[in-house]
Amino acid sequence: MSAPPKPAIAMTSSGARLPILGLPQGELLTLNVNEVPFVESTLGPGTSVQLLRLDLEAGRWVVVVTMAPGAEVPIHYHTGTAEVFTLKGRWIYREYPDQPQTAGSYLFEPGGSVHTLRVPADNTEDTVMLVMVTGANINFTEDGQFHSVIDAVSLQYLLEKFARKQGVELRYLGAGAAGFVGSEQPCTR
C-alpha cells in the first residue's frame, strides 16, 4: 500500500508559492465513461451499473445506472442524501406518480427518504441516470420485510463479484489517498 500524500506548500504553474497547504496531485482523477464497463444484475433484472467513484470510509458512491423499461428497484430508505440527474429516458417513484423524472431532471433526496423507483413499462428507451449517494439504501420487500442493504462496502463487493462473473474489469476512482482502483487488486471476500 502506498503512503498517503503529505500536505505541501501549493504553488502556481510558474512556481510562485501560495499562502496555503495543498495535497500534491500528480494527475487529474478523471474517467472516460465510454471506457468504464457496465455491470449487470446488481440492483435487479433490467438494471446495470457503471461504477465511477467509491469512498468506503465516507460511504459515498457515484454510479451511472441504466434501467430497461419495466425495471424497478425495491422500496428503500435512504440513511443519507442522494442526488439523481436523469440523462436519458423517464422514471418515477411509485409514491409520487405525478412527478416523473425525465431527461434533464435533477433530484435531491434528503436522508430519511422512502420510495420505490421504477421505469414505466411503456418507455420506448432505456433510462440512464447519474446517481450520487451518501450512506445506505435499506431495501424492503413489498410486504414490508427487510430485503438488503446497499452501501459503498456492499456495492463494491457486489460489483466486483458480478464483474468477475461477466469477465469485465472494474476501473473507478477510489478515496482516501484518492486514485484509481481496478479489479486487478485482490478482493478478499
trRosetta pair geometry for C-beta under 8 A, 3 or more apart (Angstrom, degrees):
i j d omega theta_ij theta_ji phi_ij phi_ji
2 177 6.5 -132 90 105 97 158
3 6 7.8 -2 134 -39 115 93
3 177 7.6 136 125 -85 32 157
4 176 6.7 -107 -99 156 115 83
4 177 4.0 -149 -116 -76 71 110
5 23 4.8 98 99 -169 130 96
5 24 5.3 -150 -162 51 131 83
5 25 7.7 -35 -85 -73 173 51
5 177 6.1 136 -5 -140 77 98
6 23 7.9 167 90 -129 16 72
6 24 7.8 18 60 10 57 107
7 21 4.2 31 174 167 119 123
7 22 6.8 147 -148 71 76 16
7 23 6.1 -58 -97 -82 59 61
8 21 6.6 146 69 -152 17 80
8 22 6.7 -38 65 65 67 66
8 23 7.7 93 21 -128 80 23
8 24 5.5 28 26 -47 129 101
9 17 5.3 -19 158 -146 129 104
9 18 7.1 163 173 54 78 67
9 20 7.8 124 -151 81 55 39
9 21 6.4 -58 -91 -104 37 61
9 22 7.9 25 156 23 16 81
10 17 7.6 111 81 -162 49 56
10 18 4.3 -30 89 52 97 123
10 20 5.1 -5 24 81 124 88
10 21 6.7 140 -20 -158 89 14
10 22 3.8 66 -75 2 110 123
11 15 5.8 -14 175 -147 129 31
11 16 6.4 153 -160 75 78 37
11 17 5.6 -44 -103 -101 82 44
11 18 6.3 -162 -93 -1 25 88
12 15 6.8 -37 70 31 78 20
12 16 4.4 12 27 51 118 92
12 18 6.6 120 -42 -51 76 98
18 22 7.8 38 68 -17 129 119
25 28 7.6 59 149 -85 123 37
25 29 7.7 -87 -158 -24 120 95
29 173 5.3 85 170 -126 114 127
29 178 5.8 -47 -79 146 159 117
29 179 6.9 -126 -109 -113 113 31
29 180 7.4 -173 -139 -56 84 72
31 35 7.2 -141 -178 66 80 98
31 36 5.7 37 167 -52 129 127
31 52 6.0 -162 51 -145 147 81
31 171 7.0 157 -127 119 119 98
31 172 7.1 -19 -74 -126 155 45
31 173 6.5 -124 -31 -34 117 99
32 35 4.6 59 80 12 99 109
32 36 7.4 175 88 -17 50 88
33 36 5.3 -55 -143 31 46 114
33 50 6.5 68 -157 146 96 148
33 52 7.1 -30 -99 -96 96 111
33 64 6.5 66 -150 -15 132 152
35 171 7.3 -32 124 66 94 139
36 50 5.3 96 114 -171 111 106
36 51 7.2 -136 176 65 124 56
36 52 6.8 39 175 -93 174 66
36 171 5.9 -127 -113 68 80 90
36 172 7.0 77 -138 -81 126 73
37 50 7.1 -169 103 -120 31 83
37 163 7.0 115 88 -129 133 102
37 166 7.9 173 156 106 138 129
37 168 4.1 -162 146 178 172 141
37 169 7.1 118 4 59 135 46
37 170 7.1 -101 51 -95 106 47
37 171 7.9 95 11 21 84 86
38 48 4.2 47 166 149 117 127
38 49 6.7 143 -158 68 72 25
38 50 4.9 -52 -96 -69 68 89
38 64 7.8 -78 -101 88 94 102
38 66 6.4 -20 -136 22 144 126
39 42 5.8 55 109 -34 105 123
39 48 6.3 167 77 -162 33 82
39 49 5.4 -27 59 64 88 82
39 50 7.5 149 10 -86 73 39
39 51 7.3 11 10 -13 122 99
39 159 5.2 129 56 -146 164 80
39 162 4.8 106 176 103 115 118
39 163 5.1 -62 -105 -72 126 78
39 166 6.5 179 -135 27 72 147
39 168 6.7 -152 -90 67 81 133
39 170 7.4 -13 -50 -85 131 99
40 47 7.6 135 -153 90 60 47
40 48 4.5 -39 -95 -100 61 99
40 162 6.8 -152 67 173 51 128
40 166 6.6 124 31 -83 94 147
41 44 7.6 -104 -147 110 49 4
41 45 7.2 7 -112 -91 77 43
41 47 7.4 114 -93 69 21 77
41 48 7.6 8 -8 -94 43 68
41 162 5.9 -175 73 -133 94 134
42 47 6.9 -101 56 110 68 104
42 48 7.5 85 17 -139 96 37
42 49 4.9 -49 47 11 138 129
42 155 7.6 61 175 -143 134 71
42 158 5.2 112 -142 136 99 121
42 159 6.0 6 -104 -83 146 70
42 162 5.6 -113 -73 2 90 161
43 47 4.3 -70 66 116 102 150
43 49 6.6 108 -14 -48 108 118
43 65 7.2 7 10 -139 153 122
43 73 5.5 -32 168 -109 121 98
43 150 7.5 11 -106 -90 88 159
44 47 5.0 59 62 15 71 130
44 71 6.5 143 98 -166 108 93
44 72 6.6 -59 109 77 158 55
44 73 6.3 -174 11 -101 133 51
44 74 7.4 150 -62 -26 139 81
45 71 6.6 -150 98 -119 64 89
46 67 6.0 55 131 -163 94 65
46 68 3.6 -103 -160 41 104 110
46 69 7.8 -100 -165 57 141 34
46 70 6.5 -150 -97 82 175 82
46 71 3.4 -147 100 -82 123 113
46 119 7.7 -134 133 46 130 130
47 65 6.6 -16 -164 -169 97 99
47 66 7.2 156 -153 84 47 53
47 67 5.1 -7 -103 -105 79 80
47 68 7.5 -114 -59 12 45 80
47 71 5.2 147 -56 -177 86 142
47 73 7.2 88 -90 -74 159 87
48 65 7.4 158 82 -155 44 53
48 66 4.9 -7 58 58 92 101
49 63 5.1 -23 -164 -172 99 135
49 64 7.4 145 -160 76 49 51
49 65 5.6 -16 -104 -103 72 72
49 66 7.9 -158 -72 23 29 71
49 159 6.5 -94 91 -102 126 111
50 63 6.2 143 70 -166 52 73
50 64 4.1 -6 55 55 113 100
50 65 7.7 -150 23 -67 74 31
50 66 7.6 56 -13 -11 102 100
51 54 6.3 -6 -174 -42 117 114
51 61 7.5 -59 -138 -165 89 103
51 62 8.0 101 -165 83 53 58
51 63 5.6 -35 -102 -106 48 91
51 155 7.5 145 -105 150 119 110
51 159 5.4 60 -41 -166 138 165
51 170 6.0 6 55 -151 130 114
51 172 4.5 -53 123 -76 99 147
52 62 4.5 -59 71 105 110 100
52 63 6.2 179 10 -98 87 31
52 64 6.6 81 -35 -16 115 86
52 172 5.8 146 172 -139 11 98
52 173 6.6 0 152 22 61 98
53 60 7.3 -19 120 120 105 99
53 61 6.8 171 92 -151 67 40
53 62 4.1 31 45 37 100 112
53 172 6.0 -171 -80 173 26 102
53 173 4.3 -20 -107 68 83 103
53 174 7.7 -179 -154 -76 63 16
53 175 7.6 74 180 -51 94 94
54 60 7.6 169 -152 93 32 63
54 61 5.3 10 -111 -113 69 84
54 62 7.7 -130 -60 31 47 67
54 152 5.6 140 -164 -158 87 99
54 155 6.9 -159 -120 94 120 116
54 156 5.7 114 -179 -77 155 103
54 172 5.8 58 1 119 101 138
54 173 7.4 158 23 83 60 55
54 174 6.1 -26 70 -113 82 59
54 175 7.2 -123 103 -6 46 98
54 181 7.2 -61 51 40 112 148
55 58 4.3 -4 127 45 125 104
55 59 7.1 -31 95 30 86 18
55 60 4.2 20 46 52 114 96
55 61 7.3 -148 29 -66 67 50
55 152 6.3 -70 74 -135 47 156
55 174 7.3 122 -91 -177 53 50
55 175 3.5 44 -116 -16 88 153
55 176 7.8 159 -142 -26 79 65
56 59 7.5 19 -177 -74 28 42
56 152 5.0 -174 -110 124 46 123
56 153 5.7 77 -143 -79 97 75
56 156 6.7 -23 -85 -19 107 149
56 174 8.0 -12 -5 -156 94 92
56 175 7.0 -165 21 49 63 111
57 175 6.5 -128 33 98 99 125
57 176 6.4 102 -1 -71 133 91
58 134 7.1 -54 145 -137 93 96
58 152 7.7 79 75 -22 58 163
58 175 6.5 -83 15 140 111 168
59 80 6.7 133 114 -6 123 153
59 134 6.0 80 103 -169 91 60
59 135 5.4 49 137 -85 131 27
59 136 6.9 -66 -167 -44 123 74
59 151 5.8 -43 -146 -173 98 108
59 152 5.0 -159 -138 0 42 121
60 132 7.4 -3 -170 -174 96 82
60 133 7.0 168 -149 89 51 52
60 134 5.0 -18 -97 -101 82 74
60 152 6.4 30 49 -76 26 133
60 175 7.4 89 57 -50 107 152
61 132 7.6 -178 92 -147 46 44
61 133 5.3 -6 58 58 87 96
61 151 7.9 159 -13 174 128 41
61 152 4.9 178 -50 -101 106 80
61 155 5.5 29 -110 68 163 163
62 130 7.4 -1 -172 -177 91 86
62 131 7.2 169 -150 88 46 52
62 132 4.9 -4 -105 -105 85 79
62 133 7.8 179 -78 21 41 64
63 130 7.8 173 92 -153 40 47
63 131 5.3 -13 64 61 84 98
63 155 7.8 -123 -52 -171 137 139
64 87 7.6 -7 -144 5 105 145
64 128 6.5 0 -180 -172 101 93
64 129 7.1 166 -156 84 55 43
64 130 5.6 -29 -101 -98 74 62
64 131 7.5 150 -105 16 22 79
65 128 7.3 166 85 -151 48 46
65 129 5.0 -11 57 59 95 95
65 131 5.5 22 -4 -3 116 128
66 126 5.2 16 -175 161 97 133
66 127 7.2 159 -154 82 49 48
66 128 5.1 -11 -102 -101 78 78
67 71 4.1 -143 -171 73 97 136
67 89 7.7 -164 65 106 85 161
67 91 6.9 63 64 -89 139 130
67 119 4.5 170 118 -27 120 141
67 126 6.5 157 75 -165 37 82
67 127 4.9 -15 60 59 93 98
67 129 7.7 9 3 6 106 107
68 71 4.9 103 55 -31 69 117
68 119 6.9 162 92 79 31 147
68 126 5.6 -46 -98 -108 48 88
69 119 5.7 -125 -123 126 34 111
69 120 6.8 -31 -150 97 85 52
69 121 5.3 87 158 -150 96 35
69 122 7.0 -159 -160 46 128 11
69 123 4.0 -162 -101 58 100 96
69 124 7.5 56 -67 -51 140 12
69 125 7.7 114 -49 67 104 17
69 126 7.3 -108 -28 -94 68 44
69 127 7.9 112 -76 -15 53 94
70 118 8.0 -29 -167 -175 26 96
70 119 6.5 -28 21 85 19 90
70 120 7.6 -13 -70 145 45 25
70 121 3.9 46 -80 -102 90 83
70 123 8.0 -139 -21 30 58 101
71 118 7.2 -178 97 -150 45 60
71 119 5.0 28 52 32 80 117
72 116 6.8 6 -172 169 108 96
72 117 6.8 162 -156 95 58 58
72 118 4.1 -10 -108 -107 93 90
72 119 7.2 -141 -71 21 54 67
73 76 6.8 -42 137 -6 105 125
73 116 7.0 -177 81 -163 68 55
73 117 4.3 20 40 58 111 104
73 118 7.4 -147 25 -70 63 52
73 139 7.8 -105 166 -116 83 119
74 116 6.8 -62 171 -126 28 90
74 139 4.4 77 81 -166 125 108
74 140 6.3 -173 153 63 116 42
74 141 6.8 -52 -149 -98 131 32
74 142 7.7 -118 -142 -52 89 65
74 147 5.5 -35 132 51 169 167
74 148 7.9 107 47 36 146 96
75 94 7.8 -65 -86 41 94 128
75 114 6.8 27 178 178 96 88
75 115 6.9 -138 -140 128 71 18
75 116 4.2 -42 -85 -75 72 97
75 139 7.2 127 78 -154 46 61
75 140 5.1 -38 83 62 98 96
75 142 7.0 115 1 -99 118 49
76 114 7.2 -161 96 -141 34 59
76 115 7.2 -24 55 63 68 53
76 116 7.5 124 8 -92 68 51
76 137 4.2 8 173 -177 142 100
76 138 6.1 152 -159 71 77 42
76 139 4.6 -33 -95 -94 99 63
76 140 6.9 169 -90 12 44 76
76 150 7.8 -28 -137 31 148 109
77 112 7.4 -25 -169 -150 91 30
77 113 7.4 164 -150 86 48 45
77 114 5.0 -15 -97 -96 73 88
77 137 7.2 142 66 -160 42 52
77 138 4.4 -16 56 56 99 103
77 140 7.5 54 -12 -17 96 112
78 81 7.1 60 154 -116 134 12
78 82 5.4 -109 -123 -16 147 114
78 109 5.9 109 8 128 166 121
78 110 7.8 150 88 106 130 36
78 111 5.7 -131 117 -131 95 47
78 112 6.7 -38 74 22 83 20
78 113 4.7 18 28 52 119 89
78 114 7.7 -148 10 -70 74 43
78 133 7.5 -131 -137 -146 109 103
78 135 6.3 94 178 88 73 128
78 136 7.7 169 -148 87 45 42
78 137 6.1 -24 -94 -101 63 67
79 111 6.0 -12 149 -149 29 104
79 135 3.8 -152 83 175 89 128
79 136 4.7 31 18 47 125 80
79 137 7.9 -135 4 -70 83 23
79 138 6.8 84 -42 -21 98 103
79 151 8.0 -12 37 -96 131 112
80 111 4.8 -33 -130 -92 22 109
80 133 6.9 111 81 174 105 71
80 134 3.8 -101 137 103 141 80
80 135 2.4 158 4 -12 106 125
80 136 7.3 88 10 14 95 46
81 108 7.1 -22 -167 -170 111 84
81 109 6.3 151 -161 83 60 65
81 110 6.1 -38 -106 -132 84 33
81 111 5.6 -61 -56 -45 57 76
81 133 7.5 -173 98 -146 51 47
81 134 5.2 28 49 42 79 107
81 135 7.2 111 22 12 43 117
82 107 8.0 0 110 109 90 95
82 108 7.8 155 86 -160 52 41
82 109 4.2 -1 58 55 93 118
82 113 7.2 -98 29 49 112 138
82 131 6.7 -17 -169 -167 101 91
82 132 7.0 154 -158 83 51 53
82 133 4.7 -6 -108 -106 86 80
82 134 7.6 -152 -71 27 48 62
83 106 7.2 -8 -173 -173 92 89
83 107 7.0 165 -155 86 46 56
83 108 5.5 -12 -106 -107 81 65
83 109 7.3 -157 -72 21 36 77
83 131 7.4 157 83 -155 53 44
83 132 4.5 -6 56 58 101 103
83 133 7.8 -159 26 -70 62 44
84 101 7.0 5 112 -169 123 162
84 105 7.9 6 109 110 91 93
84 106 7.4 163 87 -155 50 44
84 107 4.5 -6 58 56 97 104
84 109 7.3 38 -3 -12 103 111
84 129 5.3 -12 -165 -175 98 126
84 130 7.2 153 -155 79 46 53
84 131 5.2 -4 -106 -106 80 76
84 132 7.8 -162 -70 26 41 66
85 105 7.4 176 -150 92 45 50
85 106 5.0 -9 -104 -106 79 78
85 107 7.8 -170 -74 22 36 67
85 129 6.7 150 75 -161 44 69
85 130 4.4 -6 57 56 100 104
86 89 7.0 -116 -174 69 107 71
86 90 7.6 49 -174 -105 148 34
86 91 6.9 -165 -111 26 127 100
86 101 4.8 159 -41 149 144 102
86 102 6.1 162 106 117 149 15
86 103 5.6 -121 123 -99 98 29
86 104 6.7 -27 78 35 92 30
86 105 4.5 26 27 52 120 91
86 106 7.8 -139 14 -70 73 36
86 107 7.7 54 -24 -5 97 104
86 127 7.1 -45 -148 -171 102 99
86 128 7.6 115 -166 82 58 53
86 129 5.3 -35 -104 -103 56 86
87 103 6.4 -10 141 -132 23 82
87 128 4.4 -51 68 101 110 101
87 129 6.4 -178 9 -97 86 26
87 130 6.2 85 -40 -19 112 90
88 103 5.3 19 -110 -96 29 112
88 125 6.6 -78 156 120 108 129
88 126 7.1 42 107 92 118 73
88 127 6.4 -177 97 -145 70 38
88 128 4.2 35 42 33 102 105
89 102 7.6 -137 113 -143 34 56
89 103 6.6 107 30 -56 31 90
89 119 6.9 -10 155 -141 134 118
89 123 5.7 31 -156 -160 103 137
89 125 5.4 -137 -89 91 93 93
89 126 5.9 -90 -63 116 145 37
89 127 3.1 -137 100 -101 145 64
89 128 6.2 119 12 10 113 61
90 100 5.5 5 -170 174 107 123
90 101 6.9 156 -154 82 55 52
90 102 4.8 -12 -102 -103 88 76
90 103 7.6 -64 -65 -20 66 71
90 119 7.3 120 90 -148 58 76
90 120 6.5 -14 101 24 107 111
90 123 5.8 -170 52 -105 92 110
90 127 6.2 -107 46 -99 28 119
91 100 7.1 155 79 -160 27 78
91 101 5.3 -17 64 60 79 102
91 117 6.2 15 165 -171 129 91
91 118 6.7 173 -160 90 87 33
91 119 4.8 -53 -104 -94 91 67
91 120 7.5 -172 -117 -5 40 73
91 127 5.0 105 -47 -179 105 167
91 129 7.2 -44 15 -51 144 131
92 96 6.7 -151 -175 86 88 73
92 97 5.6 47 169 -124 147 51
92 99 7.1 128 -139 77 89 58
92 100 4.9 -55 -80 -107 96 70
92 101 6.9 168 -87 13 42 78
92 117 7.8 163 89 -148 35 51
92 118 6.2 -21 66 65 78 80
92 120 6.7 52 8 -46 111 95
93 96 4.5 42 68 35 106 95
93 97 7.7 -115 82 -62 55 45
93 99 7.4 -4 36 73 96 102
93 115 4.0 -35 -150 -174 130 127
93 116 6.2 117 -162 61 70 51
93 117 6.0 -42 -98 -90 68 53
93 118 7.7 111 -126 19 24 76
94 97 6.7 1 -158 -64 34 90
94 115 7.2 163 41 -171 73 75
94 116 4.2 -5 17 72 117 114
94 118 5.9 57 -55 8 90 123
95 114 7.6 82 -27 106 164 76
95 115 5.1 -115 27 -124 124 82
95 116 6.6 117 -18 25 90 85
96 99 4.3 -31 154 40 113 114
96 115 7.2 -26 5 -129 103 128
97 100 7.8 7 -177 -61 44 78
101 105 4.2 -151 -157 88 77 153
101 107 5.8 -52 -107 -38 134 131
101 129 8.0 39 123 -101 135 122
102 105 5.4 103 50 -22 50 117
109 113 4.4 -72 -177 6 105 164
109 115 7.8 -111 -130 18 136 131
110 113 5.9 129 66 -41 59 101
111 135 6.4 86 -112 -1 107 165
119 123 5.7 -45 166 -4 98 147
119 126 8.0 -12 -168 -155 162 49
119 127 4.8 -158 -117 9 126 134
120 123 5.2 127 75 -36 81 87
123 126 7.6 94 126 -98 132 13
123 127 6.4 -64 -155 -45 165 98
133 137 7.1 -48 -156 -38 152 98
135 151 6.9 -77 155 -123 37 99
136 149 5.3 -9 -178 -170 133 98
136 150 6.4 154 -161 79 76 45
136 151 3.7 -42 -97 -78 96 102
137 149 7.2 156 80 -158 53 49
137 150 4.5 -1 53 56 103 99
137 151 7.5 -175 23 -67 59 57
138 146 7.5 -55 177 -134 97 88
138 149 5.6 -18 -108 -106 63 80
139 146 7.9 88 86 -169 57 54
139 147 4.2 -67 114 72 95 116
139 148 4.7 2 53 57 119 75
139 149 7.1 -163 15 -80 83 27
139 150 6.7 54 -25 -5 116 98
140 144 5.9 -12 172 -147 131 29
140 145 6.4 150 -161 73 82 33
140 146 6.2 -57 -109 -106 73 29
140 147 5.3 164 -123 -4 14 102
141 144 6.9 -37 72 33 76 21
141 145 4.6 4 32 54 116 89
141 146 7.8 14 -1 69 87 15
141 147 5.1 137 -47 -70 70 107
148 154 7.8 170 168 165 102 157
149 154 6.0 139 100 -6 81 158
150 154 5.6 -125 -129 87 42 122
150 155 5.8 68 -172 -67 86 91
150 158 7.8 -45 -123 13 92 149
151 154 5.4 82 44 21 68 99
151 155 6.6 -127 95 -10 27 97
152 155 5.7 -57 -141 37 24 114
152 156 6.4 28 159 -22 62 104
153 156 6.0 -54 -154 31 27 110
153 157 6.6 24 152 -15 62 108
154 157 5.5 -54 -149 39 37 114
154 158 6.0 32 156 -16 70 108
155 158 5.9 -56 -141 41 28 106
155 159 5.9 23 162 -15 65 112
156 159 6.1 -61 -141 41 23 105
156 160 6.2 23 160 -17 62 110
157 160 6.1 -62 -150 37 23 108
157 161 6.3 22 155 -18 62 111
157 187 7.5 130 -124 -163 60 124
157 189 5.6 -31 -128 68 109 160
158 161 5.6 -57 -148 37 30 113
158 162 6.2 19 160 -10 67 109
159 162 6.0 -56 -139 44 30 104
159 163 5.8 35 158 -24 65 109
159 170 6.2 84 138 -91 110 143
160 163 5.7 -54 -141 36 27 113
160 164 6.4 30 158 -20 62 104
160 170 6.5 -76 -95 -1 64 143
160 183 6.6 153 -133 -122 84 89
160 187 4.8 142 153 -87 151 152
161 164 6.1 -56 -154 33 26 109
161 165 6.5 24 151 -17 62 109
161 187 7.9 -158 -62 140 65 163
162 165 5.4 -54 -147 38 36 115
162 166 6.1 22 157 -8 69 111
163 166 6.0 -65 -144 47 28 101
163 168 4.9 -93 -157 75 82 85
163 169 6.8 92 167 -113 124 14
163 170 5.0 -68 -101 -42 171 96
163 183 6.0 -137 120 -94 138 137
164 167 7.5 33 -179 -71 29 32
164 183 7.4 165 -71 -161 78 132
168 183 7.9 149 118 -30 53 156
169 182 6.2 10 167 -172 109 94
169 183 4.2 -135 -148 27 73 128
169 184 7.2 14 -148 -39 124 77
170 181 7.3 -12 117 111 105 90
170 182 6.5 167 88 -151 65 43
170 183 4.7 114 34 -55 78 95
171 180 6.5 -10 -167 -169 86 109
171 181 7.3 167 -147 82 41 52
171 182 5.1 -1 -100 -104 75 84
171 183 7.7 -69 -56 -9 60 82
172 180 7.4 148 81 -152 27 63
172 181 5.6 -21 66 58 75 98
173 178 6.7 7 -180 -169 99 94
173 179 7.4 -165 -148 116 68 15
173 180 6.4 -54 -102 -100 52 50
173 181 7.2 100 -165 11 8 90
174 178 6.6 178 87 -142 64 49
174 179 6.0 -10 51 65 100 59
174 180 7.0 78 7 167 92 9
174 181 4.1 89 -44 -36 116 120
175 178 5.7 -15 -130 -94 39 78
181 185 6.5 -65 -162 19 81 140
182 185 6.3 121 71 -5 62 90
